[in-house]
Amino acid sequence: MSRRTTLGIIAIAALGCAGGAFYWLHARNNQPLPDVPIPEPPGFHAAPAPEKSGYLPPEKSPASSETRKPPSPAESEPQVRTGEVLEYSANVSKLDNVATLKLQVAGRGNFLGKNTWHLQAFAHTENPLRMVFELDDQFDSYSDAGALTSIQYEMHLSERGQKVESVQRMTSTGNEPAPQDATAARVLPGTRDPLGMMQFLRNVDWAKTPEVRSPVYDGHKLYDVRAKLVGTSAGIAVPAGSYTASRINIRVLENGVEMKDASFTLYLANNAGRTPVLLEAILPFATARVELVKVK
């Protein structure tokens, strides 16, 4: 199996829902990463979650409800839940369970003076793929709690026994210096990372906003991601159970040009948490199905 194919498979799993392709081509030393949290970055102060965790609502103004601005898609029904853990398996072409993915909400706190969600993902290859490509990767997102735009995105990668650490502080102006242990990533205003994009899509009120778009930075490139509701009653059977789900088609553009050889479909359960139950991906080298296995 080629390195490109293998990386693409794991990209599907690690990305989870936002589309695009990762290019994880740098490596260093040789210990795999366990599923334990990387120490919080300087400037992040954890805060206890309220009884109903979610986005902080905008401050009320003296203006009447008739003159208030309508809420953004991510403000209508907040769904982020501290401690949530979602576990997935990735099946590629005729190979089942080639990789596992765990998404979790590590907590909420204050980061650089902003109310912030700490989101995490862990990706691992499984046998038989693991025998030829051992991969244990961790991703950490510090996303603004109000809009889920990315403040800092971290990739802690262990591939074939070699490791690379990437900590990227987002800046839309280029004027904010990054700390010594991070690099500045110049992005568009409103940019989300893949984990923040996952939560954003879960919080869209698709009945009122059937199509959304967002810049997404995957740690390597900046993409224009467009998601559109195409169905509301798909019957989905995955290891975690049977669901009725809304079907979201995801298109990915790079430099204004759509990726014609890749397509993604995300299924969100029609439940209170809008749980992502299935991601289907068609890529030049394979088709993939990332299925929900367990909810904690």
Residue pairs with C-beta under 8 A, 6 or more apart in sequence:
1 129
1 132
1 133
2 285
3 133
4 285
5 285
5 286
6 125
6 129
6 132
6 133
6 135
7 22
7 23
7 24
7 25
8 21
8 283
8 285
8 286
9 90
9 92
9 98
9 99
9 129
9 286
9 288
10 22
10 24
10 99
10 123
10 125
10 135
10 137
11 20
11 21
11 22
11 24
12 90
12 92
12 279
12 281
12 283
12 288
12 290
13 88
13 90
13 99
13 100
13 101
13 123
13 290
14 22
14 101
14 121
14 123
14 137
14 139
14 194
15 22
15 194
15 218
16 88
16 101
16 103
16 121
16 194
16 195
16 198
16 276
16 279
16 290
17 194
17 197
17 198
17 201
17 250
17 264
17 266
17 276
17 279
18 192
18 194
18 197
18 198
18 201
18 216
18 218
18 225
18 250
19 216
19 223
19 225
19 250
19 251
19 252
19 259
19 262
19 264
20 194
20 216
20 218
20 221
20 223
20 225
20 252
20 259
21 218
21 259
21 262
21 283
22 218
22 219
22 220
23 220
23 221
24 137
24 155
24 157
24 159
24 164
24 220
26 157
26 164
26 166
27 157
27 159
27 160
27 162
27 163
27 164
28 162
28 163
28 164
28 165
29 162
29 163
30 161
30 162
30 163
31 158
31 161
31 163
32 134
32 136
32 158
32 161
33 136
33 137
33 138
33 156
33 157
33 158
33 163
34 136
35 102
35 122
35 138
37 106
37 120
38 138
38 140
38 154
38 156
40 46
40 109
40 118
41 111
41 142
41 152
41 154
41 167
41 181
41 182
42 179
43 111
43 112
44 109
44 110
44 111
44 116
44 118
44 142
45 109
45 110
45 111
46 107
46 108
46 109
46 118
47 107
47 108
47 109
47 110
49 82
49 83
49 107
49 108
53 78
53 80
53 81
53 82
53 108
54 78
54 79
54 80
54 81
55 74
55 75
55 78
55 80
55 145
55 146
55 203
56 115
56 145
56 146
57 75
58 71
58 75
58 146
61 68
72 147
73 200
73 203
73 204
73 205
73 208
73 209
73 212
74 147
74 148
74 200
74 203
74 204
75 146
75 203
76 203
76 204
76 205
76 208
77 203
77 205
78 203
79 199
79 202
79 203
79 272
79 273
79 274
80 105
80 108
80 117
80 145
80 199
80 203
81 105
81 273
82 105
82 107
82 108
83 104
83 105
83 107
83 296
84 104
84 105
84 273
84 295
84 296
85 102
85 103
85 104
85 294
85 295
85 296
86 102
86 103
86 104
86 275
86 276
86 292
86 294
86 295
86 296
87 100
87 101
87 102
87 292
87 293
87 294
87 295
87 296
88 100
88 101
88 102
88 103
88 290
88 291
88 292
88 293
89 96
89 97
89 99
89 100
89 101
89 126
89 239
89 290
89 291
89 293
90 97
90 98
90 99
90 100
90 101
90 288
90 289
90 290
90 291
91 97
91 98
91 288
91 289
91 290
91 291
92 98
92 286
92 287
92 288
92 289
93 286
93 287
93 288
95 128
95 129
97 126
98 125
98 126
98 128
98 129
99 123
99 124
99 125
99 126
99 129
99 135
100 123
100 124
100 126
100 293
101 121
101 122
101 123
101 290
102 121
102 122
103 119
103 120
103 121
103 195
103 198
104 119
104 120
104 121
105 117
105 118
105 119
105 120
106 118
106 119
106 120
106 140
107 117
107 118
108 115
108 116
108 117
108 118
108 145
109 116
109 118
110 116
111 142
111 151
111 152
112 151
114 144
114 145
114 151
115 144
115 145
115 146
116 142
116 143
116 144
116 145
116 151
117 141
117 142
117 143
117 144
117 145
117 148
117 196
117 199
118 140
118 141
118 142
119 140
119 141
119 142
119 143
119 195
119 196
119 198
119 199
120 138
120 139
120 140
120 141
120 195
121 138
121 139
121 194
121 195
122 136
122 137
122 138
122 139
123 135
123 136
123 137
123 139
124 130
124 135
124 136
124 137
125 133
125 134
125 135
133 159
133 160
134 159
134 160
134 161
135 157
135 158
135 159
135 160
136 158
137 155
137 156
137 157
137 158
137 159
138 155
138 156
138 157
139 153
139 154
139 155
139 156
139 194
139 195
140 152
140 153
140 154
140 156
141 150
141 152
141 153
141 154
141 193
141 194
141 195
141 196
142 150
142 151
142 152
142 153
143 149
143 150
143 151
143 192
143 193
143 195
143 196
143 199
144 150
144 151
147 190
147 200
148 192
148 196
148 197
148 199
148 200
148 203
149 170
149 190
149 191
149 192
149 196
150 170
150 187
150 191
150 192
150 193
150 196
150 217
151 169
151 170
152 167
152 168
152 169
152 170
152 182
153 168
153 170
153 185
153 193
153 217
153 219
154 165
154 166
154 167
154 168
155 164
155 165
155 166
155 219
156 163
156 165
156 166
157 163
157 164
157 165
157 166
166 183
166 219
167 181
167 182
167 183
168 178
168 182
168 183
168 184
168 185
168 217
168 219
169 176
169 178
169 179
169 182
169 183
169 184
169 185
170 185
170 187
170 191
170 217
171 178
171 184
171 185
171 186
171 187
172 186
172 187
172 188
172 189
172 191
174 184
174 186
176 184
177 184
178 184
185 217
187 215
187 217
187 222
188 215
188 222
190 214
190 215
191 214
191 215
191 216
191 217
191 222
192 200
192 214
192 215
192 216
192 217
193 216
193 217
193 218
193 219
194 216
194 218
197 214
197 216
197 225
198 276
200 212
200 214
201 212
201 227
201 248
201 266
201 268
201 276
202 268
202 273
202 274
202 275
202 276
203 274
204 212
204 227
206 229
206 232
206 246
206 248
210 228
210 229
211 226
211 227
211 228
211 229
212 226
212 227
213 224
213 225
213 226
213 227
214 224
214 225
215 222
215 223
215 224
215 225
216 222
216 223
216 224
216 225
217 223
221 254
223 252
223 253
223 254
224 252
224 253
224 254
224 256
225 250
225 251
225 252
225 253
226 250
226 251
226 252
226 253
227 248
227 249
227 250
227 251
227 266
228 248
228 249
228 251
229 246
229 247
229 248
230 247
230 248
230 249
231 246
231 247
232 246
232 247
232 270
233 244
233 270
234 244
234 245
234 246
234 247
234 267
235 242
235 243
235 244
235 245
236 242
236 243
236 244
236 245
236 267
236 269
236 277
236 278
237 243
238 277
238 278
238 291
238 292
238 293
239 291
239 292
239 293
239 294
240 277
240 291
240 292
240 293
240 294
240 295
243 267
243 269
243 270
243 271
243 275
243 277
244 269
244 270
245 267
245 268
245 269
245 270
245 277
245 278
246 267
246 268
246 270
246 274
247 265
247 266
247 267
248 265
248 266
248 267
248 268
249 263
249 264
249 265
250 263
250 264
250 265
250 266
251 258
251 259
251 263
252 258
252 259
252 262
252 264
253 259
261 283
261 284
262 281
262 282
262 283
262 284
263 281
263 282
264 279
264 280
264 281
264 282
265 279
265 280
265 281
266 276
266 278
266 279
267 276
267 277
267 278
267 279
267 280
268 274
268 275
268 276
268 277
269 275
269 276
269 277
275 292
275 295
276 292
277 291
277 292
278 289
278 290
278 291
278 292
279 288
279 289
279 290
280 287
280 288
280 289
280 290
281 287
281 288
281 289
281 290
